[in-house]
Amino acid sequence: MKTTIIGIFLMLFITQISFAQNDQNKSFSTAEKEIIQLSKDKWQSMADKNVNELSKLFHEKAEFVHMGGNWGTERELEIIESGGIWYKKADVHKVSVNIIDNTAILLNRIDLLAIVGGNEVTNPFIVTEVYIKQNDRWKLGVLSFTRVMTRGDN
């Protein structure tokens, strides 16, 4: 009896792991993989405060939506360069990509470690990134942060 119960629990555990791995290993198309890599590179460039690389990626008319407001490309690059917001580390937990014609919509579920106004903060976000393909290059058109409410939040 004991062996049967242990066997059932073990089987359920293995099934759970298998489903979790299948979800994480979803096959992405070549274009989706390209967008995911652009997003990863963007997070690294933001952490490195590499405004030269970011200015190549950000569309000149891009919009950036944060908890404290919204602004355009020029202001976002100024904020990153000055350290007004230092995107130190984005721990990406989940990624989805939808491509519609020449537009890619990427959603990230992240925990963002940042320095804002001299204070280190970590926030859980769903980040929406919209990329537009122009002249065979993807450009970021929208970067929007939506804070996720967790059990500890009121």
Secondary structure, DSSP 8 states (H G I E B T S, - for coil): -HHHHHHHHHHHHHHHHHHHHHHHT----HHHHHHHHHHHHHHHHHHTT-HHHHHHHEEEEEEEEETTEEEEHHHHHHHHHHTSEEEEEEEEEEEEEEEETTEEEEEEEEEEEEEETTEEEEEEEEEEEEEEEETTEEEEEEEEEEE---TT--
